[in-house]
């Protein structure tokens, strides 16, 4: 949902900037670049979320390993 809102806002802003420039080819380039930037930002956000989840999983595994090591060393 937020990705579509962000893409809509970027597209509207790029059209506004393109309208001021006066060139239709330039307007198309601005719109293409804005759309690509928004898609890249969405991809980066997804990768950051996946990395955060992996880091949390690794931290849990590390805590379990530390507990296992402490129990083994206590014997």
TIMI-2910 file (N, C-alpha, C, CB; in pm, 1 decimal, decimal comma, always signed):
<rs>
+----------+----------+----------+----------+----------+----------+----------+----------+----------+----------+----------+----------+------+
!      n_x !      n_y !      n_z !     ca_x !     ca_y !     ca_z !      c_x !      c_y !      c_z !     cb_x !     cb_y !     cb_z ! resn !
+----------+----------+----------+----------+----------+----------+----------+----------+----------+----------+----------+----------+------+
!    +82,4 !   -118,5 !     +0,0 !     +0,0 !     +0,0 !     +0,0 !    +86,8 !   +124,8 !     +0,0 !    -93,7 !     -0,1 !   +119,9 !  Unk !
!   +184,9 !   +132,9 !    +91,4 !   +268,2 !   +252,3 !    +98,9 !   +357,9 !   +263,5 !    -24,4 !   +353,2 !   +250,2 !   +226,8 !  Unk !
!   +393,7 !   +148,8 !    -84,0 !   +475,3 !   +152,9 !   -204,5 !   +398,4 !   +218,4 !   -318,4 !   +519,9 !    +11,8 !   -244,4 !  Unk !
!   +269,9 !   +188,1 !   -332,1 !   +191,3 !   +247,5 !   -439,5 !   +168,9 !   +396,2 !   -414,2 !    +57,0 !   +175,4 !   -453,9 !  Unk !
!   +153,9 !   +435,0 !   -288,6 !   +139,8 !   +577,1 !   -256,1 !   +268,5 !   +651,1 !   -289,1 !   +103,4 !   +596,1 !   -107,2 !  Unk !
!   +381,8 !   +591,7 !   -251,4 !   +509,8 !   +655,7 !   -279,6 !   +532,7 !   +668,3 !   -429,7 !   +624,1 !   +577,0 !   -215,2 !  Unk !
!   +500,9 !   +562,9 !   -503,5 !   +517,5 !   +569,1 !   -648,7 !   +427,0 !   +675,6 !   -710,0 !   +487,8 !   +432,6 !   -711,6 !  Unk !
!   +305,1 !   +687,6 !   -659,7 !   +212,7 !   +788,6 !   -710,2 !   +264,6 !   +928,6 !   -683,5 !    +75,1 !   +771,2 !   -647,5 !  Unk !
!   +316,9 !   +950,4 !   -563,7 !   +369,6 !  +1082,6 !   -530,6 !   +491,7 !  +1117,3 !   -614,5 !   +404,7 !  +1089,8 !   -383,0 !  Unk !
!   +578,9 !  +1021,0 !   -633,9 !   +698,2 !  +1045,1 !   -715,8 !   +658,6 !  +1072,4 !   -859,0 !   +794,3 !   +925,6 !   -709,5 !  Unk !
!   +562,4 !   +997,9 !   -909,5 !   +517,3 !  +1017,8 !  -1046,5 !   +453,8 !  +1155,2 !  -1063,3 !   +418,3 !   +908,5 !  -1086,5 !  Unk !
!   +370,9 !  +1195,8 !   -967,4 !   +306,2 !  +1327,3 !   -975,2 !   +410,0 !  +1438,9 !   -968,1 !   +202,8 !  +1343,7 !   -861,7 !  Unk !
!   +508,4 !  +1424,2 !   -881,6 !   +612,7 !  +1526,0 !   -870,4 !   +696,2 !  +1533,3 !   -997,0 !   +702,5 !  +1497,4 !   -750,5 !  Unk !
!   +725,8 !  +1417,7 !  -1055,6 !   +807,4 !  +1417,5 !  -1177,3 !   +731,1 !  +1479,4 !  -1293,6 !   +850,9 !  +1274,6 !  -1212,8 !  Unk !
!   +601,0 !  +1456,2 !  -1299,2 !   +521,8 !  +1519,2 !  -1405,1 !   +517,2 !  +1670,1 !  -1386,5 !   +379,3 !  +1462,1 !  -1407,3 !  Unk !
!   +507,7 !  +1714,1 !  -1263,8 !   +508,4 !  +1857,0 !  -1236,8 !   +638,6 !  +1921,7 !  -1277,8 !   +482,8 !  +1882,6 !  -1091,1 !  Unk !
!   +748,9 !  +1856,8 !  -1245,8 !   +879,4 !  +1909,8 !  -1286,0 !   +897,1 !  +1904,2 !  -1437,1 !   +991,9 !  +1832,2 !  -1217,5 !  Unk !
!   +849,3 !  +1799,4 !  -1497,0 !   +862,1 !  +1785,3 !  -1641,7 !   +779,6 !  +1890,9 !  -1713,9 !   +819,2 !  +1645,3 !  -1685,9 !  Unk !
!   +665,2 !  +1926,2 !  -1659,0 !   +580,6 !  +2027,6 !  -1722,4 !   +649,3 !  +2162,9 !  -1723,2 !   +445,8 !  +2037,8 !  -1650,6 !  Unk !
!   +729,6 !  +2189,3 !  -1623,7 !   +801,6 !  +2316,7 !  -1616,6 !   +917,4 !  +2321,5 !  -1714,6 !   +852,8 !  +2340,7 !  -1475,6 !  Unk !
!   +968,8 !  +2207,6 !  -1751,6 !  +1086,9 !  +2205,3 !  -1837,5 !  +1052,9 !  +2232,5 !  -1982,9 !  +1156,7 !  +2072,2 !  -1826,0 !  Unk !
!   +933,3 !  +2200,6 !  -2025,9 !   +889,4 !  +2232,4 !  -2160,7 !   +920,2 !  +2126,8 !  -2265,5 !   +950,2 !  +2358,6 !  -2201,8 !  Unk !
!  +1001,3 !  +2029,3 !  -2238,9 !  +1034,7 !  +1928,5 !  -2338,9 !   +967,4 !  +1796,7 !  -2309,7 !  +1183,9 !  +1909,0 !  -2346,2 !  Unk !
!   +898,8 !  +1739,5 !  -2407,6 !   +828,6 !  +1613,2 !  -2383,2 !   +926,7 !  +1498,3 !  -2365,0 !   +732,7 !  +1582,3 !  -2498,5 !  Unk !
!  +1038,2 !  +1502,3 !  -2437,2 !  +1138,4 !  +1396,2 !  -2419,7 !  +1199,3 !  +1405,0 !  -2280,8 !  +1249,3 !  +1406,1 !  -2527,7 !  Unk !
!  +1226,0 !  +1526,6 !  -2237,2 !  +1280,9 !  +1546,0 !  -2103,5 !  +1179,0 !  +1501,5 !  -1998,4 !  +1320,6 !  +1694,0 !  -2081,8 !  Unk !
!  +1052,2 !  +1529,2 !  -2022,8 !   +948,0 !  +1488,5 !  -1928,9 !   +943,0 !  +1337,2 !  -1915,9 !   +811,7 !  +1542,1 !  -1973,4 !  Unk !
!   +956,7 !  +1268,6 !  -2026,4 !   +955,7 !  +1122,5 !  -2022,8 !  +1076,4 !  +1070,2 !  -1946,3 !   +953,8 !  +1064,7 !  -2165,2 !  Unk !
!  +1192,2 !  +1131,8 !  -1966,4 !  +1312,3 !  +1089,6 !  -1894,4 !  +1299,3 !  +1113,7 !  -1744,9 !  +1434,6 !  +1162,7 !  -1948,1 !  Unk !
!  +1243,9 !  +1228,7 !  -1709,1 !  +1225,2 !  +1259,3 !  -1567,3 !  +1130,1 !  +1158,4 !  -1504,4 !  +1171,5 !  +1403,0 !  -1548,7 !  Unk !
!  +1021,8 !  +1127,2 !  -1573,5 !   +925,3 !  +1030,3 !  -1520,9 !   +988,1 !   +891,8 !  -1508,8 !   +800,9 !  +1024,0 !  -1611,0 !  Unk !
!  +1064,4 !   +851,9 !  -1610,3 !  +1130,9 !   +721,4 !  -1605,6 !  +1229,6 !   +714,2 !  -1489,8 !  +1203,3 !   +693,4 !  -1737,7 !  Unk !
!  +1307,6 !   +820,9 !  -1473,6 !  +1406,6 !   +822,4 !  -1365,3 !  +1339,8 !   +820,9 !  -1229,1 !  +1496,8 !   +944,7 !  -1377,2 !  Unk !
!  +1232,5 !   +896,2 !  -1215,7 !  +1161,1 !   +899,1 !  -1087,7 !  +1102,0 !   +762,4 !  -1055,5 !  +1050,0 !  +1005,4 !  -1090,1 !  Unk !
!  +1045,5 !   +697,7 !  -1154,9 !   +988,2 !   +564,7 !  -1132,1 !  +1096,5 !   +463,2 !  -1096,6 !   +911,3 !   +518,0 !  -1256,2 !  Unk !
!  +1209,5 !   +472,2 !  -1164,8 !  +1320,2 !   +380,5 !  -1134,8 !  +1375,2 !   +405,3 !   -994,8 !  +1432,6 !   +395,7 !  -1239,0 !  Unk !
!  +1387,3 !   +532,6 !   -956,9 !  +1434,5 !   +565,8 !   -822,2 !  +1339,2 !   +513,6 !   -715,5 !  +1451,2 !   +717,0 !   -807,5 !  Unk !
!  +1209,6 !   +527,0 !   -740,1 !  +1111,5 !   +477,8 !   -643,1 !  +1117,5 !   +325,7 !   -632,9 !   +969,4 !   +522,8 !   -682,3 !  Unk !
!  +1132,9 !   +259,1 !   -745,3 !  +1143,3 !   +112,8 !   -743,5 !  +1269,7 !    +68,6 !   -670,8 !  +1142,4 !    +56,5 !   -886,8 !  Unk !
!  +1379,2 !   +139,6 !   -694,4 !  +1504,6 !   +106,9 !   -625,1 !  +1491,8 !   +128,9 !   -475,0 !  +1620,2 !   +191,4 !   -680,5 !  Unk !
!  +1424,5 !   +237,2 !   -436,1 !  +1404,7 !   +263,4 !   -293,7 !  +1320,1 !   +153,7 !   -229,7 !  +1338,5 !   +400,4 !   -272,9 !  Unk !
!  +1217,9 !   +108,5 !   -300,4 !  +1133,9 !     +0,1 !   -248,1 !  +1214,0 !   -129,0 !   -235,6 !  +1011,5 !    -22,1 !   -339,1 !  Unk !
!  +1296,8 !   -157,1 !   -335,4 !  +1381,5 !   -276,5 !   -329,4 !  +1479,5 !   -268,6 !   -212,6 !  +1458,1 !   -294,4 !   -461,4 !  Unk !
!  +1537,7 !   -150,3 !   -193,8 !  +1632,0 !   -132,6 !    -83,1 !  +1563,2 !   -150,0 !    +51,8 !  +1697,6 !     +5,5 !    -90,8 !  Unk !
!  +1441,8 !   -100,5 !    +63,7 !  +1367,6 !   -116,0 !   +188,8 !  +1336,4 !   -263,0 !   +214,9 !  +1237,6 !    -33,8 !   +185,0 !  Unk !
!  +1301,4 !   -336,2 !   +110,3 !  +1272,6 !   -478,6 !   +126,0 !  +1398,5 !   -554,3 !   +167,8 !  +1215,9 !   -537,1 !     -4,8 !  Unk !
!  +1510,1 !   -521,7 !   +106,0 !  +1635,3 !   -588,6 !   +141,6 !  +1675,0 !   -556,2 !   +285,5 !  +1747,9 !   -547,4 !    +45,0 !  Unk !
!  +1652,7 !   -432,5 !   +328,2 !  +1684,1 !   -394,9 !   +465,9 !  +1598,3 !   -473,7 !   +563,8 !  +1663,7 !   -244,2 !   +486,8 !  Unk !
!  +1470,8 !   -492,0 !   +531,2 !  +1382,0 !   -570,0 !   +618,2 !  +1425,4 !   -715,9 !   +623,3 !  +1236,5 !   -560,2 !   +569,6 !  Unk !
!  +1463,0 !   -771,0 !   +508,2 !  +1509,4 !   -910,7 !   +505,8 !  +1638,7 !   -925,8 !   +585,7 !  +1531,1 !   -958,5 !   +360,2 !  Unk !
!  +1729,2 !   -827,6 !   +572,4 !  +1854,3 !   -834,1 !   +648,2 !  +1828,9 !   -821,4 !   +797,3 !  +1950,2 !   -724,6 !   +602,4 !  Unk !
!  +1734,9 !   -735,9 !   +836,3 !  +1702,8 !   -721,0 !   +978,2 !  +1646,5 !   -850,8 !  +1034,1 !  +1602,7 !   -606,2 !   +999,3 !  Unk !
!  +1562,2 !   -918,0 !   +956,9 !  +1507,0 !  -1045,5 !  +1001,8 !  +1616,9 !  -1150,7 !  +1015,2 !  +1398,6 !  -1094,2 !   +904,6 !  Unk !
!  +1707,3 !  -1153,6 !   +920,1 !  +1818,5 !  -1249,5 !   +926,2 !  +1908,8 !  -1219,4 !  +1045,8 !  +1900,7 !  -1246,0 !   +795,2 !  Unk !
!  +1932,6 !  -1091,0 !  +1071,0 !  +2015,5 !  -1054,1 !  +1186,3 !  +1950,0 !  -1094,5 !  +1317,4 !  +2042,8 !   -903,9 !  +1186,3 !  Unk !
!  +1819,1 !  -1077,9 !  +1327,4 !  +1748,5 !  -1117,9 !  +1449,1 !  +1755,5 !  -1268,8 !  +1467,5 !  +1602,0 !  -1071,5 !  +1444,5 !  Unk !
!  +1742,0 !  -1341,4 !  +1358,7 !  +1751,5 !  -1487,1 !  +1365,9 !  +1891,4 !  -1530,2 !  +1409,4 !  +1716,5 !  -1550,0 !  +1230,0 !  Unk !
!  +1992,1 !  -1464,8 !  +1353,3 !  +2130,2 !  -1497,2 !  +1391,1 !  +2156,2 !  -1464,6 !  +1537,8 !  +2229,3 !  -1420,9 !  +1302,2 !  Unk !
!  +2101,2 !  -1355,6 !  +1585,6 !  +2119,1 !  -1320,3 !  +1726,1 !  +2054,3 !  -1424,1 !  +1817,1 !  +2060,4 !  -1181,5 !  +1754,1 !  Unk !
!  +1938,3 !  -1471,6 !  +1778,5 !  +1871,8 !  -1576,0 !  +1858,1 !  +1954,0 !  -1704,8 !  +1856,9 !  +1729,0 !  -1603,3 !  +1804,1 !  Unk !
!  +2006,0 !  -1740,3 !  +1740,5 !  +2091,0 !  -1859,6 !  +1731,7 !  +2216,0 !  -1843,7 !  +1817,0 !  +2130,2 !  -1887,3 !  +1585,7 !  Unk !
!  +2274,9 !  -1725,5 !  +1814,2 !  +2395,0 !  -1701,4 !  +1894,6 !  +2365,2 !  -1712,1 !  +2043,9 !  +2453,2 !  -1563,6 !  +1862,9 !  Unk !
!  +2250,7 !  -1660,7 !  +2085,4 !  +2212,1 !  -1670,1 !  +2226,7 !  +2191,1 !  -1815,2 !  +2267,2 !  +2084,2 !  -1588,9 !  +2253,7 !  Unk !
!  +2128,5 !  -1893,3 !  +2180,5 !  +2107,2 !  -2035,6 !  +2210,0 !  +2240,2 !  -2109,1 !  +2218,4 !  +2017,6 !  -2100,5 !  +2103,0 !  Unk !
!  +2330,2 !  -2076,0 !  +2127,1 !  +2462,1 !  -2139,4 !  +2130,9 !  +2538,9 !  -2102,2 !  +2257,7 !  +2543,2 !  -2099,9 !  +2007,5 !  Unk !
!  +2528,0 !  -1977,3 !  +2299,2 !  +2595,9 !  -1934,3 !  +2420,3 !  +2539,3 !  -2006,6 !  +2541,2 !  +2583,7 !  -1783,1 !  +2438,2 !  Unk !
!  +2408,3 !  -2026,3 !  +2545,4 !  +2346,6 !  -2100,7 !  +2655,3 !  +2392,0 !  -2246,5 !  +2655,5 !  +2193,7 !  -2093,3 !  +2645,5 !  Unk !
!  +2397,1 !  -2304,2 !  +2536,6 !  +2444,5 !  -2443,6 !  +2526,6 !  +2589,0 !  -2455,7 !  +2572,6 !  +2431,4 !  -2494,9 !  +2381,9 !  Unk !
!  +2671,3 !  -2360,6 !  +2531,5 !  +2812,8 !  -2362,7 !  +2571,6 !  +2828,9 !  -2344,9 !  +2723,0 !  +2890,6 !  -2252,6 !  +2497,7 !  Unk !
!  +2748,9 !  -2255,8 !  +2780,2 !  +2757,0 !  -2234,7 !  +2924,6 !  +2714,4 !  -2359,8 !  +2999,5 !  +2670,2 !  -2115,6 !  +2966,8 !  Unk !
!  +2610,1 !  -2426,9 !  +2952,0 !  +2564,7 !  -2549,9 !  +3017,2 !  +2669,0 !  -2660,3 !  +3003,6 !  +2430,8 !  -2596,2 !  +2957,6 !  Unk !
!  +2730,3 !  -2668,4 !  +2886,6 !  +2831,4 !  -2772,4 !  +2865,4 !  +2956,2 !  -2747,2 !  +2950,3 !  +2869,8 !  -2779,6 !  +2716,9 !  Unk !
!  +2992,0 !  -2622,6 !  +2964,8 !  +3111,2 !  -2589,4 !  +3042,1 !  +3086,6 !  -2601,3 !  +3191,9 !  +3158,0 !  -2449,0 !  +3008,5 !  Unk !
!  +2962,3 !  -2595,9 !  +3235,2 !  +2930,2 !  -2605,0 !  +3377,6 !  +2942,4 !  -2747,5 !  +3427,0 !  +2789,6 !  -2552,5 !  +3404,4 !  Unk !
!  +2942,3 !  -2843,4 !  +3337,6 !  +2948,3 !  -2983,7 !  +3380,1 !  +3084,8 !  -3026,1 !  +3419,1 !  +2899,2 !  -3072,9 !  +3273,0 !  Unk !
+----------+----------+----------+----------+----------+----------+----------+----------+----------+----------+----------+----------+------+
</rs>
